[in-house]
Amino acid sequence: MRLVGPPSQLRTAPALAIAVFLAITAFANPASAASPTQTQPPASVMAVAAHDRIDTRISGLHARLQITATQEELWQKVTQVMRDNASTMDSLRQARTSHANSMSAVDDLKSYGQIADAHADGIRKLTPAFQALYDSMSDVQKKNADLIFQTDHHHSAKKG
């Protein structure tokens, strides 16, 4: 048998067929699809992963901000707020995930509101600690910090 068609169509046809098959089987038998709680790792694993993420972020920022020995005490105050904020957010996300299958639409909105409020509260707590550090920075460090915050988008509404 000879296959006819542009090479790009020949390469994508099997992948398309597999994708269609998987979509059909998932929709045809929703009971066999994994529930959110079945795919979530245990809370202890999630907590360790969250701790590792924040520690990685902290060490990366320390290097990128070029924190000096004289700024270390101010930096430690910033990192404590970051860790506290991360812990709060992690607890709220874990609670939301563990109750996902039993929450009503109203419960879901309330849970999301708690997370949004905690995020805003965390920013309010972080700002004065970071400002004290920022005020101690050289002009070069400040320009660098400004650039980091402009490009990282970790605090931006654009993040989706």
C-alpha positions as CSV (number, residue, x, y, z in Angstrom):
1,M,0.0,0.0,0.0
2,R,1.3,3.4,-0.9
3,L,0.5,6.4,1.3
4,V,-0.3,9.6,-0.5
5,G,-0.2,13.1,0.9
6,P,2.2,15.7,2.2
7,P,4.8,14.4,4.6
8,S,3.5,16.6,7.5
9,Q,0.0,15.1,7.2
10,L,1.5,11.6,7.2
11,R,3.4,12.3,10.5
12,T,0.4,13.9,12.3
13,A,-2.3,11.4,11.3
14,P,-1.3,8.7,13.8
15,A,-1.0,11.3,16.6
16,L,-4.4,12.7,15.7
17,A,-5.9,9.3,15.7
18,I,-4.5,8.5,19.1
19,A,-5.7,11.8,20.5
20,V,-9.2,11.3,19.1
21,F,-9.3,7.7,20.5
22,L,-8.3,8.9,24.0
23,A,-10.8,11.7,24.0
24,I,-13.6,9.4,22.9
25,T,-12.8,6.8,25.6
26,A,-12.5,9.4,28.3
27,F,-15.9,10.9,27.4
28,A,-17.6,7.6,26.8
29,N,-16.7,6.3,30.2
30,P,-16.4,9.2,32.7
31,A,-16.6,6.8,35.7
32,S,-13.2,5.4,34.8
33,A,-11.6,8.9,34.6
34,A,-9.4,9.7,37.6
35,S,-11.0,12.0,40.2
36,P,-9.0,15.0,41.4
37,T,-8.3,13.3,44.7
38,Q,-7.0,10.2,43.0
39,T,-4.4,12.1,41.1
40,Q,-3.2,14.3,44.0
41,P,-0.2,13.1,45.9
42,P,-0.5,12.8,49.7
43,A,-0.5,16.1,51.7
44,S,2.9,15.3,53.2
45,V,4.4,15.0,49.7
46,M,2.8,18.3,48.6
47,A,4.1,20.1,51.8
48,V,7.7,18.9,51.1
49,A,7.4,20.0,47.4
50,A,6.0,23.4,48.5
51,H,8.9,23.8,51.0
52,D,11.4,22.9,48.3
53,R,9.9,25.4,45.9
54,I,10.0,28.3,48.3
55,D,13.6,27.4,49.4
56,T,14.6,27.3,45.7
57,R,12.9,30.6,45.1
58,I,14.6,32.1,48.1
59,S,18.1,31.0,47.3
60,G,17.6,32.1,43.6
61,L,16.5,35.5,44.7
62,H,19.3,35.8,47.2
63,A,21.8,35.3,44.4
64,R,20.0,37.4,41.8
65,L,19.5,40.3,44.2
66,Q,23.2,40.1,45.1
67,I,22.4,40.3,48.9
68,T,25.5,41.5,50.8
69,A,26.6,40.3,54.2
70,T,25.4,43.6,55.7
71,Q,22.0,43.0,54.2
72,E,21.7,39.5,55.4
73,E,19.6,40.3,58.5
74,L,17.1,42.3,56.5
75,W,17.0,39.4,53.9
76,Q,16.2,36.9,56.7
77,K,13.2,39.0,57.6
78,V,12.0,38.9,54.0
79,T,12.6,35.1,53.7
80,Q,10.6,34.5,56.9
81,V,7.6,36.4,55.5
82,M,8.0,34.4,52.3
83,R,8.0,31.1,54.1
84,D,5.1,32.1,56.3
85,N,3.1,33.2,53.2
86,A,4.0,30.0,51.4
87,S,2.9,27.9,54.4
88,T,-0.4,29.7,54.6
89,M,-1.1,29.3,50.9
90,D,-0.1,25.6,50.9
91,S,-2.5,24.9,53.8
92,L,-5.4,26.6,52.0
93,R,-4.6,24.8,48.8
94,Q,-4.4,21.5,50.5
95,A,-7.8,22.1,52.2
96,R,-9.3,23.1,48.9
97,T,-8.0,20.0,47.2
98,S,-9.1,17.6,49.9
99,H,-12.6,19.0,49.8
100,A,-12.9,19.5,46.1
101,N,-15.3,16.6,45.5
102,S,-17.7,17.6,48.3
103,M,-17.7,21.4,47.9
104,S,-20.8,23.1,46.6
105,A,-20.4,26.0,44.1
106,V,-20.7,28.4,47.0
107,D,-18.1,26.5,49.0
108,D,-15.8,26.6,46.0
109,L,-16.2,30.4,45.7
110,K,-15.6,30.9,49.5
111,S,-12.5,28.7,49.3
112,Y,-11.1,30.6,46.4
113,G,-11.9,33.9,48.2
114,Q,-9.9,32.6,51.2
115,I,-6.9,31.9,48.9
116,A,-7.2,35.3,47.2
117,D,-7.4,37.1,50.6
118,A,-4.4,35.2,51.9
119,H,-2.4,36.1,48.8
120,A,-3.3,39.8,49.2
121,D,-2.5,39.7,53.0
122,G,0.8,38.0,52.2
123,I,1.8,40.8,49.8
124,R,0.8,43.4,52.5
125,K,3.1,41.5,55.0
126,L,6.0,41.1,52.5
127,T,6.0,44.7,51.3
128,P,7.4,46.5,54.4
129,A,10.0,43.7,54.9
130,F,11.1,44.0,51.3
131,Q,11.1,47.8,51.4
132,A,13.5,47.8,54.4
133,L,15.8,45.5,52.3
134,Y,15.3,47.6,49.2
135,D,16.2,50.8,51.0
136,S,19.5,49.3,52.1
137,M,20.4,48.4,48.5
138,S,22.9,50.2,46.3
139,D,21.6,51.9,43.2
140,V,22.9,49.0,41.1
141,Q,21.1,46.5,43.3
142,K,17.9,48.5,43.2
143,K,18.0,48.6,39.4
144,N,18.6,44.9,39.4
145,A,15.7,44.3,41.8
146,D,13.4,46.5,39.7
147,L,14.3,44.5,36.6
148,I,13.7,41.2,38.4
149,F,10.3,42.2,39.6
150,Q,9.3,43.6,36.2
151,T,10.3,40.5,34.3
152,D,9.5,37.6,36.8
153,H,5.7,38.3,36.9
154,H,5.4,36.2,40.0
155,H,3.3,39.0,41.5
156,S,1.5,40.1,38.4
157,A,-2.2,39.8,37.5
158,K,-1.0,38.7,34.0
159,K,-0.1,35.3,35.4
160,G,-2.8,32.8,34.6
